[in-house]
Every structure is written in C-alpha cells, then in structure tokens.
C-alpha cells in the first residue's frame, strides 16, 4: 500500500484516512498540524522580530529573573512575589 500524497510504501495498519485519502503517518501529521495564521498581528510581530535585538520591560525582566532563579512558577506565585514591586 502506498501513501496517496507522497507515494511512500506503508503497512495498511499504519495508514490514516483523511479527506478521502489514505495517508502515511508523516503526511497525516503534516495535514493535521499545518501552521495557521490565526492572529495576523502575532504573525507580523514574529516575522518583524526575526533577527532583531529587542529589550524587555523592567516588569518582563523581573518575571524572567523570578522564573530563572526559582524554576517553574504559577501566575499567582509570580504576581504575589512581584506585587510590591509593580505599581
């Protein structure tokens, strides 16, 4: 059995059905996890920031320092630790 998208040989038990096609695992994953630009502003910002230097705000730097020094923290823990510093 061959994948209807890429033509690679595959075992029938390793095939996937999608939109009337029999696909191999790789092609099925490509179809099901295709990147989507659901937030145009986020896509624009990501493309615009590629290769550019950027600076964190003081609050962002404090959050980053907390996480770096204390490991994973919940949002509540971060807020509790920063609340006296943020005004």
N, C-alpha and C positions, 0 to 999 in steps of 0.2 A: 504494500500500500504506500502511496506517495502523497505528500502534502500538496494540496491544491494551490497553495500560494507560492511556496519556494521550490517544490518538486523533490524535496529530500525524502528518502525512504524512511518509513517509520513502522513500528508494530501497531496493529489495529487497537490494542489495548492502551496505547499511548497517544491516541488521536483525540481531537476535540472538535465538536461541531459548533460552527458559528456562521450565522447568516447564510445557511445552506451550503457551506464549505466544510470539508474535512481538513483540519489543520494540525500540524505538528505542535509540540508544546511551545517552541520558540515563537512561531508565527502567532499562535493563540495569545501568548503573553504580550507580544507587540501590539496586537489588535485591542486587547482588553486594557492595556496600561498606556495607551497612546497619550502623550502630553497634550493638555488642552489649555489654552489661554483663557481662563475664566475670569481673570482680573487684569484687564488691559493696562491699568496703571502699574501693577506689580511687575508685569512683563516688561513694560517700558523702563521701569526703575532698575530691574535686574540687568537688562541689556545695557542701560546707560552707565551702570556702576562697574561693568566688567573692565578690569584693568585699571580702574581709577583708585586713587587713595581716598579714604573717607575718614571722618573723625566722629567719634561717639560723643554724645552729650555727656555732661557730668553724671546725670542720673543713670544713663545707659552704662557708663564706665563703672559706677558703683554696683549695679546689678551684676555685671560681668565679673567684677572682683569678688563679690559675695559667692557666686557660683564656683569660680575658680578655686577659692580658698576653702569653701565649705562643702563642695560636692553638690549633688542634686538637691534642690530646694523647691518646695511648692510655692505657688504665687503668694499664698498667705504668709509663709515664712519670710519671703523676700520683703513683702510690704511691712510686716511687723518690724523687721530689722532696719528698714530704711525710713520708716515713718518719721522719726525725729529729725532726719537729715533733709527730708524733702519738704519744701514749703512753697 
